[in-house]
Amino acid sequence: MIEPNMSTEFSDSENQQLSELIGSKLLFVGGKDLPEFLVASQIVISTTKGALVFEGDVVESGFEGYVENYSRIRVHPSPAKEVSNLQIRGNVYFQHAGELIRNVYVVRRVITELKQGVPSWTLATSRAVVLDFGTTQLCLSKLGEHDEALAITDMHGFEIGKVPETTSYFEVDLETGYQVHDEIILLNDPDA
Amino acid sequence: MGHASGGGYSSPGGLSQNLGKLLNKFPSDRQGRLGAKGRNKARLIASDNPAKTSEDVYSALKSGGKESRLPNGKGRLTAFPDGSRVIHRPVSSSDGSPVVEISIKGPNGSSYKIHFIPKESK
Protein backbone atom coordinates (compact mmCIF):
# COMPACT_ATOMS: atom_id res chain seq x y z
CA MET A 1 0.00 0.00 0.00
CA ILE A 2 1.36 3.42 -0.97
CA GLU A 3 1.78 5.88 1.92
CA PRO A 4 0.15 9.13 0.86
CA ASN A 5 1.13 12.72 1.58
CA MET A 6 -2.56 13.47 1.82
CA SER A 7 -5.43 11.15 2.64
CA THR A 8 -9.17 11.61 2.35
CA GLU A 9 -9.90 7.97 3.08
CA PHE A 10 -12.62 6.59 5.32
CA SER A 11 -11.80 6.50 9.03
CA ASP A 12 -11.83 3.21 10.94
CA SER A 13 -15.18 4.21 12.39
CA GLU A 14 -16.61 4.85 8.92
CA ASN A 15 -15.30 1.52 7.64
CA GLN A 16 -16.89 -0.15 10.66
CA GLN A 17 -20.26 1.46 9.93
CA LEU A 18 -20.03 0.34 6.32
CA SER A 19 -19.10 -3.21 7.24
CA GLU A 20 -22.11 -3.43 9.53
CA LEU A 21 -24.33 -3.20 6.44
CA ILE A 22 -23.25 -6.72 5.49
CA GLY A 23 -26.10 -9.15 6.12
CA SER A 24 -28.78 -6.46 6.02
CA LYS A 25 -31.36 -5.91 3.29
CA LEU A 26 -31.53 -2.68 1.35
CA LEU A 27 -34.71 -0.69 1.99
CA PHE A 28 -34.13 2.38 -0.16
CA VAL A 29 -31.76 5.06 -1.35
CA GLY A 30 -32.88 8.61 -0.69
CA GLY A 31 -31.95 12.18 -0.04
CA LYS A 32 -33.60 15.50 0.66
CA ASP A 33 -32.40 16.89 -2.66
CA LEU A 34 -31.71 13.66 -4.54
CA PRO A 35 -33.13 13.83 -8.07
CA GLU A 36 -34.08 10.79 -10.13
CA PHE A 37 -30.68 10.85 -11.82
CA LEU A 38 -29.15 10.18 -8.39
CA VAL A 39 -26.48 12.87 -8.22
CA ALA A 40 -26.33 15.03 -5.06
CA SER A 41 -24.04 16.02 -2.23
CA GLN A 42 -25.97 14.05 0.38
CA ILE A 43 -27.37 10.53 -0.04
CA VAL A 44 -29.00 8.23 2.51
CA ILE A 45 -28.83 4.45 2.23
CA SER A 46 -31.43 2.78 4.42
CA THR A 47 -31.22 -0.91 5.35
CA THR A 48 -32.81 -3.31 7.80
CA LYS A 49 -29.83 -2.65 10.10
CA GLY A 50 -30.26 1.13 10.04
CA ALA A 51 -29.53 4.00 7.71
CA LEU A 52 -26.29 5.75 6.83
CA VAL A 53 -25.86 9.28 5.49
CA PHE A 54 -23.15 9.80 2.89
CA GLU A 55 -22.10 13.43 2.61
CA GLY A 56 -19.79 14.93 0.07
CA ASP A 57 -17.29 17.22 1.75
CA VAL A 58 -14.03 18.97 0.92
CA VAL A 59 -10.86 19.15 2.98
CA GLU A 60 -8.43 22.03 2.52
CA SER A 61 -4.76 21.20 2.10
CA GLY A 62 -1.64 22.83 0.76
CA PHE A 63 0.33 19.74 -0.25
CA GLU A 64 0.42 20.87 -3.90
CA GLY A 65 2.09 24.11 -2.80
CA TYR A 66 -1.11 26.17 -2.52
CA VAL A 67 -4.41 25.75 -0.70
CA GLU A 68 -6.88 23.57 -2.57
CA ASN A 69 -10.03 21.59 -1.77
CA TYR A 70 -9.89 17.79 -1.89
CA SER A 71 -13.09 15.79 -1.80
CA ARG A 72 -13.98 13.34 0.91
CA ILE A 73 -17.03 11.16 1.53
CA ARG A 74 -18.22 11.38 5.13
CA VAL A 75 -20.34 8.60 6.60
CA HIS A 76 -22.51 8.75 9.70
CA PRO A 77 -25.69 7.15 10.99
CA SER A 78 -28.90 8.83 9.91
CA PRO A 79 -31.31 9.83 12.67
CA ALA A 80 -34.56 7.85 12.45
CA LYS A 81 -36.56 11.07 12.10
CA GLU A 82 -34.65 12.11 8.99
CA VAL A 83 -35.21 8.69 7.42
CA SER A 84 -38.89 8.95 8.21
CA ASN A 85 -39.05 12.47 6.73
CA LEU A 86 -37.51 11.21 3.50
CA GLN A 87 -40.18 8.53 3.26
CA ILE A 88 -42.98 10.96 4.04
CA ARG A 89 -41.76 13.39 1.38
CA GLY A 90 -41.21 10.59 -1.11
CA ASN A 91 -37.52 11.39 -1.62
CA VAL A 92 -36.70 7.71 -1.90
CA TYR A 93 -35.81 5.23 -4.64
CA PHE A 94 -36.43 1.52 -4.41
CA GLN A 95 -33.89 0.10 -6.81
CA HIS A 96 -32.60 -3.20 -5.29
CA ALA A 97 -34.98 -2.86 -2.33
CA GLY A 98 -35.22 -6.12 -0.38
CA GLU A 99 -31.92 -7.45 -1.70
CA LEU A 100 -29.41 -8.90 0.75
CA ILE A 101 -26.11 -7.03 1.05
CA ARG A 102 -23.59 -9.88 0.80
CA ASN A 103 -20.41 -7.80 0.74
CA VAL A 104 -19.33 -4.20 0.97
CA TYR A 105 -16.34 -2.96 -1.02
CA VAL A 106 -14.46 0.32 -0.77
CA VAL A 107 -12.66 1.55 -3.86
CA ARG A 108 -9.42 3.25 -2.84
CA ARG A 109 -7.62 5.52 -5.30
CA VAL A 110 -4.05 6.73 -5.04
CA ILE A 111 -3.01 9.59 -7.34
CA THR A 112 0.69 10.31 -7.66
CA GLU A 113 1.98 13.43 -9.35
CA LEU A 114 5.19 12.99 -11.29
CA LYS A 115 7.44 15.92 -12.16
CA GLN A 116 9.81 14.84 -14.92
CA GLY A 117 9.13 11.27 -13.84
CA VAL A 118 9.85 11.85 -10.14
CA PRO A 119 6.98 11.55 -7.62
CA SER A 120 6.17 14.91 -6.03
CA TRP A 121 3.10 13.99 -3.98
CA THR A 122 0.47 11.30 -3.49
CA LEU A 123 -3.19 11.67 -2.65
CA ALA A 124 -5.11 8.64 -1.34
CA THR A 125 -8.89 8.72 -1.23
CA SER A 126 -11.88 6.48 -0.72
CA ARG A 127 -13.68 7.13 -3.97
CA ALA A 128 -16.55 4.66 -3.84
CA VAL A 129 -18.57 2.24 -1.75
CA VAL A 130 -20.08 -0.77 -3.48
CA LEU A 131 -22.93 -2.77 -1.97
CA ASP A 132 -22.74 -6.25 -3.46
CA PHE A 133 -26.00 -8.17 -3.79
CA GLY A 134 -24.42 -11.11 -5.64
CA THR A 135 -25.10 -10.62 -9.33
CA THR A 136 -25.92 -6.91 -9.05
CA GLN A 137 -24.37 -4.03 -7.14
CA LEU A 138 -25.15 -0.50 -6.06
CA CYS A 139 -22.23 1.93 -6.16
CA LEU A 140 -22.01 5.25 -4.34
CA SER A 141 -19.07 7.27 -5.59
CA LYS A 142 -17.44 10.68 -5.71
CA LEU A 143 -17.78 12.55 -8.99
CA GLY A 144 -14.88 14.91 -8.47
CA GLU A 145 -11.53 15.16 -6.70
CA HIS A 146 -12.28 18.72 -5.53
CA ASP A 147 -16.02 18.94 -4.94
CA GLU A 148 -18.85 17.44 -2.92
CA ALA A 149 -20.86 15.71 -5.67
CA LEU A 150 -21.79 12.05 -5.17
CA ALA A 151 -23.56 9.64 -7.51
CA ILE A 152 -25.38 6.33 -7.25
CA THR A 153 -24.70 3.86 -10.06
CA ASP A 154 -26.33 0.54 -10.76
CA MET A 155 -24.04 -2.35 -11.75
CA HIS A 156 -24.53 -5.83 -13.12
CA GLY A 157 -21.14 -7.25 -12.22
CA PHE A 158 -18.70 -5.09 -10.32
CA GLU A 159 -15.63 -3.81 -12.11
CA ILE A 160 -13.57 -0.76 -11.18
CA GLY A 161 -14.02 0.51 -14.74
CA LYS A 162 -17.76 0.86 -14.10
CA VAL A 163 -17.25 3.30 -11.22
CA PRO A 164 -17.93 6.82 -12.58
CA GLU A 165 -14.66 8.59 -13.36
CA THR A 166 -13.89 11.64 -11.27
CA THR A 167 -13.16 15.08 -12.66
CA SER A 168 -10.12 16.93 -11.35
CA TYR A 169 -7.91 19.97 -11.82
CA PHE A 170 -4.84 17.79 -12.38
CA GLU A 171 -3.53 18.73 -15.82
CA VAL A 172 -0.87 16.85 -17.70
CA ASP A 173 1.81 18.95 -19.38
CA LEU A 174 5.31 18.46 -20.72
CA GLU A 175 6.87 17.96 -17.29
CA THR A 176 3.88 16.89 -15.18
CA GLY A 177 2.11 13.55 -15.27
CA TYR A 178 -0.14 11.55 -12.96
CA GLN A 179 -0.25 7.89 -12.01
CA VAL A 180 -3.62 6.63 -10.86
CA HIS A 181 -3.94 3.37 -8.97
CA ASP A 182 -7.28 1.92 -7.88
CA GLU A 183 -7.68 -0.96 -5.47
CA ILE A 184 -10.72 -2.77 -4.14
CA ILE A 185 -10.93 -3.30 -0.39
CA LEU A 186 -13.35 -5.97 0.82
CA LEU A 187 -14.65 -5.01 4.25
CA ASN A 188 -14.87 -7.74 6.88
CA ASP A 189 -18.26 -8.94 8.00
CA PRO A 190 -18.35 -8.03 11.73
CA ASP A 191 -20.75 -10.94 12.37
CA ALA A 192 -18.66 -13.55 10.58
CA MET B 1 -37.27 3.29 -8.97
CA GLY B 2 -39.30 5.62 -6.83
CA HIS B 3 -40.29 9.10 -7.71
CA ALA B 4 -38.31 12.29 -7.86
CA SER B 5 -37.88 14.62 -4.96
CA GLY B 6 -39.96 17.73 -5.21
CA GLY B 7 -39.00 20.62 -7.41
CA GLY B 8 -35.77 22.44 -7.83
CA TYR B 9 -35.57 22.24 -11.61
CA SER B 10 -35.64 25.17 -13.94
CA SER B 11 -35.87 25.22 -17.73
CA PRO B 12 -34.27 22.29 -19.59
CA GLY B 13 -30.69 22.55 -20.75
CA GLY B 14 -27.28 21.16 -20.03
CA LEU B 15 -24.35 22.82 -18.35
CA SER B 16 -22.41 22.98 -21.63
CA GLN B 17 -25.24 24.84 -23.34
CA ASN B 18 -25.57 27.23 -20.41
CA LEU B 19 -21.85 27.85 -20.49
CA GLY B 20 -21.93 28.56 -24.22
CA LYS B 21 -24.31 31.43 -23.61
CA LEU B 22 -21.81 33.14 -21.29
CA LEU B 23 -18.72 32.89 -23.48
CA ASN B 24 -19.39 36.16 -25.31
CA LYS B 25 -19.96 38.03 -22.04
CA PHE B 26 -16.74 37.11 -20.22
CA PRO B 27 -13.14 36.30 -21.14
CA SER B 28 -12.53 32.68 -22.09
CA ASP B 29 -9.81 30.49 -23.57
CA ARG B 30 -9.65 28.38 -26.73
CA GLN B 31 -11.00 25.36 -24.86
CA GLY B 32 -14.14 27.30 -24.02
CA ARG B 33 -13.24 27.74 -20.37
CA LEU B 34 -14.68 30.82 -18.79
CA GLY B 35 -12.36 33.42 -17.24
CA ALA B 36 -8.77 34.50 -17.76
CA LYS B 37 -5.81 32.38 -16.72
CA GLY B 38 -4.95 32.84 -13.05
CA ARG B 39 -2.57 31.30 -10.56
CA ASN B 40 -2.52 27.67 -9.40
CA LYS B 41 -4.83 26.30 -12.11
CA ALA B 42 -7.62 28.71 -11.15
CA ARG B 43 -9.24 31.10 -13.62
CA LEU B 44 -10.18 34.70 -12.94
CA ILE B 45 -13.04 37.07 -13.71
CA ALA B 46 -12.55 40.65 -12.58
CA SER B 47 -15.56 42.86 -11.98
CA ASP B 48 -16.72 45.89 -10.00
CA ASN B 49 -18.82 43.63 -7.78
CA PRO B 50 -17.29 40.13 -7.56
CA ALA B 51 -19.98 38.75 -5.24
CA LYS B 52 -22.81 39.79 -7.55
CA THR B 53 -20.98 38.72 -10.71
CA SER B 54 -20.29 35.27 -9.23
CA GLU B 55 -23.96 34.95 -8.29
CA ASP B 56 -25.03 36.03 -11.80
CA VAL B 57 -22.67 33.53 -13.48
CA TYR B 58 -23.82 30.71 -11.20
CA SER B 59 -27.49 31.58 -11.79
CA ALA B 60 -26.97 31.47 -15.55
CA LEU B 61 -25.12 28.14 -15.37
CA LYS B 62 -27.58 26.33 -13.09
CA SER B 63 -30.50 26.49 -15.50
CA GLY B 64 -32.00 23.03 -16.05
CA GLY B 65 -30.19 21.37 -13.15
CA LYS B 66 -31.15 20.28 -9.68
CA GLU B 67 -29.93 22.65 -6.99
CA SER B 68 -29.17 21.90 -3.35
CA ARG B 69 -27.28 23.45 -0.46
CA LEU B 70 -23.97 21.75 0.32
CA PRO B 71 -24.16 19.79 3.58
CA ASN B 72 -20.95 21.44 4.83
CA GLY B 73 -22.51 24.91 4.43
CA LYS B 74 -19.87 26.01 1.91
CA GLY B 75 -22.25 26.92 -0.90
CA ARG B 76 -24.70 25.50 -3.39
CA LEU B 77 -24.39 22.74 -5.96
CA THR B 78 -26.44 22.26 -9.09
CA ALA B 79 -26.25 18.81 -10.66
CA PHE B 80 -27.24 17.76 -14.16
CA PRO B 81 -28.36 14.32 -15.34
CA ASP B 82 -25.04 13.56 -17.08
CA GLY B 83 -23.08 14.17 -13.85
CA SER B 84 -21.98 17.68 -14.83
CA ARG B 85 -22.31 20.20 -12.04
CA VAL B 86 -21.67 23.77 -11.03
CA ILE B 87 -20.91 24.93 -7.51
CA HIS B 88 -21.07 28.41 -6.04
CA ARG B 89 -18.95 29.15 -2.98
CA PRO B 90 -19.46 32.72 -1.71
CA VAL B 91 -16.13 32.51 0.17
CA SER B 92 -13.23 30.45 -1.13
CA SER B 93 -10.82 28.66 1.20
CA SER B 94 -7.74 30.03 -0.56
CA ASP B 95 -8.21 33.82 -0.67
CA GLY B 96 -11.78 34.44 0.46
CA SER B 97 -12.99 35.51 -2.98
CA PRO B 98 -16.25 34.10 -4.39
CA VAL B 99 -15.77 31.03 -6.57
CA VAL B 100 -17.74 29.17 -9.20
CA GLU B 101 -16.58 25.62 -9.91
CA ILE B 102 -17.55 24.02 -13.22
CA SER B 103 -17.28 20.31 -13.98
CA ILE B 104 -18.50 19.14 -17.35
CA LYS B 105 -18.58 15.40 -17.93
CA GLY B 106 -18.06 13.72 -21.26
CA PRO B 107 -15.34 13.35 -23.89
CA ASN B 108 -14.95 17.14 -24.21
CA GLY B 109 -15.41 17.68 -20.51
CA SER B 110 -13.41 19.96 -18.30
CA SER B 111 -13.14 20.85 -14.65
CA TYR B 112 -11.97 24.20 -13.34
CA LYS B 113 -12.83 26.97 -10.93
CA ILE B 114 -13.19 30.68 -11.39
CA HIS B 115 -12.27 33.22 -8.71
CA PHE B 116 -14.16 36.49 -8.91
CA ILE B 117 -11.93 39.40 -7.96
CA PRO B 118 -12.22 43.19 -7.86
CA LYS B 119 -11.22 44.82 -11.14
CA GLU B 120 -8.28 46.74 -9.73
CA SER B 121 -6.64 43.65 -8.16
CA LYS B 122 -6.38 41.60 -11.38
Interface residues (C-beta under 8 A of the other chain):
Chain A: F28 G30 G31 K32 D33 L34 P35 E36 F37 V39 A40 S41 Q42 E55 G56 D57 V58 E60 E64 G65 Y66 V67 E68 N69 R89 G90 N91 V92 Y93 F94 Q95 L143 G144 H146 D147 E148 A149 A151 P164 T167 S168 Y169 E171
Chain B: M1 G2 H3 A4 S5 G6 G8 Y9 R39 N40 K41 K66 E67 S68 R69 L70 P71 N72 K74 L77 A79 F80 P81 G83 R85 I87 S93 S94 E101 S103 I104 K105 G109 S110 S111 Y112 K113
